[in-house]
Amino acid sequence: MKTVSFEEPLPIEQGKTDNSRISGYPLSSSVLTGIFGFTDCFLLVVAGFASYSIVIGDILYMREIYVFAICFIAFCYLFIGRFAGIFSFSAILSPFISLSRLSVCCATAFFLLLAVAFSLKISDNFSRIWMYSFGFSSFTLVVVSRIVGFFVVSTLIEKGLCKRNVIIFGAGPQAERLMEQLTQHTPSMQRIVGIFDDRKTRNEGHIGPYPILGNMDQLKRFVRTYKVDDIIIALPWTADERQVDLVRQLRELPTHIHLVSDLVGFRFPNKPSPNHFGGVPMIEVVDSPLSDWKVAIKWLEDRILGTLLLILSVPVLLAIAIAIKLESKGPVLFKQKRFGYNNQIFEIYKFRSMYTDCGDAPVTVQASKNDPRITRVGRIIRRTSLDELPQLLNVVLGTMSLVGPRPHAVDHNEEYAALIDGYFARHKVKPGITGWAQVNGYRGETNTLDKMEARVQHDTYYCENWSLMFDLQILVMTAFVGFVHRNAY
């Protein structure tokens, strides 16, 4: 078989590759659950207000008791629906089969409202015609929206806009049974983009229409070249030590990692589980730091706060730019290539803090105390971290985040990756202007391996424990302790 070269396009599907074919936003069960749950509740509220407007009068003069009733119905429907499974992935993709459960949930919510109204002796305050029209219209809207939503999701999946790109590691019987299971569900949200295996006897040829693309090293390069959402390890469970080693290596990548069941698991399949793998027996061992709704939350955080901080910083940016221009010749901004998300190289912006006639060294030399290359203005802005302010442009442009591991120079990355196990795990999220390591004192010059290991440990902890509140905590800590530090020079 021809050896796969990662300097050229990779043969993903039946010997052909088109990077645009493996792009798009990957849907997941939690995202669909949230979308359909919000839509159902919104339509219930709309049905309640519309019924009031038609039956009783202007909703601007609606009595509070009706508002309470509408909110009560929506809350009960959402609560009961979660236990009844109407928001499960299988229910979303089979709206006609789940009609009975939908009707039971709607009916139960209205019966609970009636029970509360009778108990509180306020049932006479409600219009019976409004109650009937509210119940009928809400059920109708929910059913119609479920059917329309099903066809929309199916169309997006068929067009490849919402597929999840899946890699399978392993080329034995487990992988063959796994692919049979993944491809038999319709519509299938999975797109198998490649199979990899470390064993030389298995790393050539095909499994069905899918080529075996290489070993573990080539898998890592593949993930950093193309968009991959899930990696499934399909090996015998007797090879436990090998699986532990594989997970340790793969946890550096920004993907979900799953262990599929051994062959016995496929002989006793459970009913379809509420996830995007359609009931295939497997467990998730590594979660992607930013996936599902977290991606949207992080994106909004960076765009809103980043833009606001950039606008507020304009006077300071102008003052520093003028001071730099008056003191020494050269550009105001300094640009340097750094490793970012998933080891992708980008250009970082900083205020120039050194003389331009020092020459470009072939190897990046970290600034040290009393470094003669640093200008007087540069010494001040480096000490106060104001030289990092132009990175707000990186945040707005999407190459950086407000909070994340600090990006290192390219040659430093290559040096420390060979010395520190799991170093590249810090690249599972976008690099940040400030980070968990920086607010804990690990910033500035890292002239010993111990210092860099401590920084990497804090960065890895941040990646594995990300939350919006964690980001806000780091931003607040940066405002108090992050700007001035004895190691910054």
N, C-alpha and C positions, 0 to 999 in steps of 0.2 A: 504493500500500500504506500502511496505517496506520503511523505512526511509533511505534517502541517506546519507551515511557517506563520508565525504570529506577526511578521512584518507585512503580510499580505492578507486580503480578506479571507475569513475562515469559512469553511464549508459547513454551514449550520443545518439547513434543512435540505435533505436529499442532495447534498453536494453544492448547494447554492447559498449565498449569503447576501443579504441586503440589510444594512444597519437600520434603515428606516422601518424594516419589518419587525424589528424587536424593540421598538420604541413605544411610547404611549404611557398612559397612567394605569398602573396595575390595580384593579379592583381587589378588595378582600372582603371577607365575611363581615368584619366589624364595620367597614365603611358602608357596605350595603345595608346592614342592620340600622345604622344611624340614619341614613338617607330615607329609607322606607318608614322607619319609626317616626321621624320628624314630619314626613309628608302625611302620614295617616293622622297624626294629632292635629296638624294644621288644617286638614280637610274637615275633621270633626268640629273644630272651632268655627270654620267658615260655614259649615252646615247649620250650626246652632244660631249664628248671627243672621244668616240668610233666612232661616225659618222664622225668626222673630220679626225680621223686617217685613216679610210677606204676610204673616198671620196676625201680628199685633200692631206694629208700627215702626216709627223711626228708631234706629238703634242708638242714636245719640241720646235718647231719653229712656234707654233700657233700664229696667229695675235691677238692682244689685243681685237679687236672688237668682235671676236668669243667668247673669254672668258667672255666679258661683256654680250653678248647675252645669253650664258648658265646660268650665274648667274641671269640675268633678268628673264628668264623663270622660274627658280627654285623659286625665290622670289614671282613672280606673282602667280604661282601655289599654294604656301603655303598660300598667302594672300587670294586669291579667295576661296581656299578650306575650309578655316575656316568659311567663310560666307555661303558657299554652303553646309556645314555639312558633307563633305566626311571624316572628322576625328572623327565624332561622334561615340559613342559606337555602335549604331544600324547599322551604315554604315560599320563599321569594321567587325561586325558579320553577315553581309548580303552582301558580295562583289558582287554577281550577280545582286542583286536588285539595287545596287548603281553604276552599270556600266555607266548608262546614265549621272549621275552627274560627274563621273570621266572624261568621254569624253568631257563634256562641259567645265570643268575646264581646261583640257589640251588645248583644242581648243581656249578658251578665252585667255590663257596665250600667245599662239603663235600669235593670231590676234593682241594682244597688242604690241608684239615685232614688227610685221610688220607695225603697225600704227606709232610707234615711228621711225622706220627706214625710212618710207616714209616722215614723218614730218621733219626729220633731213637730208633728201636727201642722205642717206647712204645705201639704199636698194641694190644698184648695187654692193656693197662691199661683199654681202653675196652670197654664192653658193646656187642656188635653189635646187640642188640635196641634198646638206647637210641639208638644211632646211626641206625638205620632209623626208629624212631618220631620222633626229633628231626627228621630230614629231611622226613618226610611231613607231620608236624603243622605245622612252620614254613612249608612251602610252602602248605599249605591255609589257614593263618591269614592269610598275606600276600595270597593271591588273594582271599579273602573280604573282607578289609579294603579292598582296592583297589576291589572292586565296590561295596561299601557306601559307601565314600568318594566314588566317582563319582556315585552317586545323591544323596548328601547335597549335594555341591557343585552338581550340576545343579539340585536343588530350590532351594537358596539363590539361585542365579543367576536362575532363573525367577521367583522371588518378588521379585527386585530387591534382595535384602539384601546381595549381594556384587558388585554391578555397579561398573564403573569409569566415571565420568562423563567423557565426552570432548567437547572442543570442536575443531572443524575451522576453520582459518583459510584461506580461499580458496574461491571459488565457481565454479571452472573445471572443465575435464575431469578434472584430477587428483583433485579432491574427489569427483566423481561415481564414478570408478573405485574410489577409496578406500572409499566407503560401500558399494559393491557387495561389496568384499572383506570388510569388517568384519561385514556382516549375513548373509553366507552360511555362516558357521561356527556349528555348533550343539553345545553351548549357547554363546551369545555373551556374553562378559563385558563387552562395551562397551555403554554407553548414550550415544548421541549426543545431547547436550543443547542444541546450538546450532551454527550456522554463522555466521561473520563474514567480512567482506571490506572492505578500505579503498576499493575502487574504486566510485564512485558508480553506474556502469552495472551493478554486480553486487550492491549492498547492499540490494536489495529483491526480493521474490519468494520462491520455495522451490526447494530441490533435493530432489526426491522429496517425502516427507512433512515434511521439516524446514525451518522458516522461516529466512531469513537475518536475523539479529537486529541487525546494525549493523556499526560499524567498530571500529578498534583501541581507541579510548577506551571505547566501550561494552563491549568484551570485558573490559577491565580491571575495569570496574565490575561486570560479571556475575560474574567470578571472585571478587570480594570480597563478593558477595552470596550466592552459592551454592557448594556444594562441587564443585570440579572437580579431577580427578586428572591428566588428560593434555590437552595442547594439541598438535594435529598441524597443522603448516604444510604445506598441499597446494598448492604453486605450482610452476611450471616451474623446473627447475634453472638455466636460462639467466638467471633473475632473481636472481643470486647476491647482488648488493648489497642488493636489497630484503629478501632472506631474512636477511642479516646484521643489517640494521636492525631487523627484526621480532624476531629472537632477543634483540637488545640490549634492546629494550623489554619483552619478555615475561619475561626472566630475573628481574625484580623480583617475579614472582608465585610462590607456593609450589606449583608444579605441575611435572610432567615435561613437557619440550618435545621434540617429535620432528619430523624432516624426512622426509616421505614421498617415495618414489622418483618420478621423472618417469614419463610414460606407458610408456616402454620397459620399466621395471621390472615393470609388471603383465603384460607380454606374455611374460616369461620368469620366472614365479614359481618360487621354490625350494621344497623340501619344507618342511612346517610347521616353523617355528622354535620353540625352547623358550621361548616368551614368551606373554603374554596377548593379543597381537595376532594370533596364529594364522598366522604366516608372511607377513604383509603386509610388503613390502620397505620398511623405513624405518630411520633411525638416530636414537638419542637424543642430543641435543646439550646439554641441561641436565637435570640430575638434581634431583629435589626433595630438600631437605636432610634431612628426616625422613620417610621412607617405609618401607614393608615392616616389617622387624623393628626398625628404628631407632625407630619410633614407640613400640613396646612398651618398649624399653630406656629411652628418655627418660622415659616415663610412670612406670616403676618407680623410676627414679632420683629423680624429683621427689617421688613419693608416699612412698617409704621414707625417703630422707634428709631431705626437707622435714618430715615428721612427727616424725622423731627430733630434728632441730634445734629444732623448735618446742617440744617437750617439755623439752629441755635448757635452752631460753632462758626458760622461765616465770619463774624468780626474777629475772632481769635485766629482763624485760618489766614485772613488777610494781614493781620498784624505780624504773624510769624513769617509769612512769605516776604513781606517788606523788609523785616530784620535780616533774613537770610540773604536777600538780594543786596542789601547795603553793605554787609560785612565781607562777602567773598564772591568771586565770580563762579558762574555755573548755574545749572537749573535749580529751581526751587524744590521740585519733587525728585525723589530718588526711586527708581523702579528696579525691582529684583525678582527673578524667577524663584518661586517656592513650590513645594508640594502641597496640594490641597486635598479636597474630598476624593477618596478612593485613589490616592496617589496621582491625581491629575495635576499637571504643572500649570500655574497661573502667575500673573504679574502682580506683585504687591506694591502699594504706594506708601511712601513715607516722606516726611520732610527731609531734605538733605541736611545732614549734620556734620559732614566731613568735607575737607578741602578736595576739590576735584583733581588737583595735580598729584594726588597720591598714587594714581595708577590703579588699574584693575588687577588684583591679584588672582592667579589661577585657582587658588584655594581660598575660600572665605575665612577671614580671620576675625574672630569675635572682638568687639571693642573691650578694652581693658581700662583699668584705673589710670588716669593721667595719660591717656592715649594721645599722642601728638597729632594724629590725623583729625581729631575732633575740633571744630571751631568753637568760639566762645558761645555763640548762640546755640550751636549744636549741643554743647555741654548742658545748657539750661533745659532745652526741650527734651533731651534724652533723660535727664534726671527726673523730670516731671511727666515723662511719657507723652508729652505733647507732640513729639515727632510721629506718633502713631495716628494722629487725628485724620490724615488723608485716607486712612483705611476705611473711613465711613463711606467713601466712594466705592470701595470694594464690596462693602455690605449692600449698598443700594444696587450695584451692578450684579450681585448674586454670587460672586466668587468667594466671599467670606461671610461670616456671621458675626453678630455682636459678641456672642459668647461661644467659645470653643477652644480647642488646643491651639496654642500659638504655632504658626507655621515656621519651620526651620529652613535654612538654606539647603539647596539641593545636595551639595556635597556632604553637609552635616547629616542629612537624612540617610544617605548611603553608608556613611561611616558608622552611625549609631545603630542602624538596622542590623548590621552584622555583629554588633556587640550586645544588644539588648533583646532578649526574647520577647516576642509580641509587640515590638516597637510600632509596627504599622497599624495596630488596633486604634491608635489615636487618629487615624485618617478615616474612621467610619462616619465622621460628621465633618461639616465644613470647619476650616480653621477660624479662629475668632480674634477679635481685638483684645479681649481679656479672657481669662479662663480660670478654672478651679486651681490649677497649679500656681498661677500668678498671684491670686489673692491669698494663697497660703505661703507666700514667700519664695516660691521657686521661679524666679524670673532673673533677667540679666544674664551675666556670663555663666556658662556651665563648663568650668574648667576641669571638672573631674567626672568620672563615669558615674559615681554615686549621685551627684546632683542631677544628671540627666535621667538616671533611673527613677529618682524620686519624682521628677517632672512627668515622666511617662506614666508612672503609677497613678498620679492624680488625673492626668488626661484620660487614661483608660477608665478610671472610676467615673468621670464625668460622662463619657460616652455610654457606659452601661447603665447609668442612673439618670438619664436626662429627663427633665420635666420643665414646664414653664416656670414653676415656682423656684426651681433650682437655678434657672437662668436669672430670674429677678433677684434672688439672693446674691448671686455673684456680681451682678451689676451694682447692687447697693454696697456690697463690700468693696468693690472697685472704687466707688465714690469716696470711701473713707480711708482705705488702706492701700489701694492699688496704684495710685498715681506716682507717689514718691517712695523710693525704696533704696536702701544702701547698696544693693547690687546693680542698680541701674546706672551705667556710665558709658 
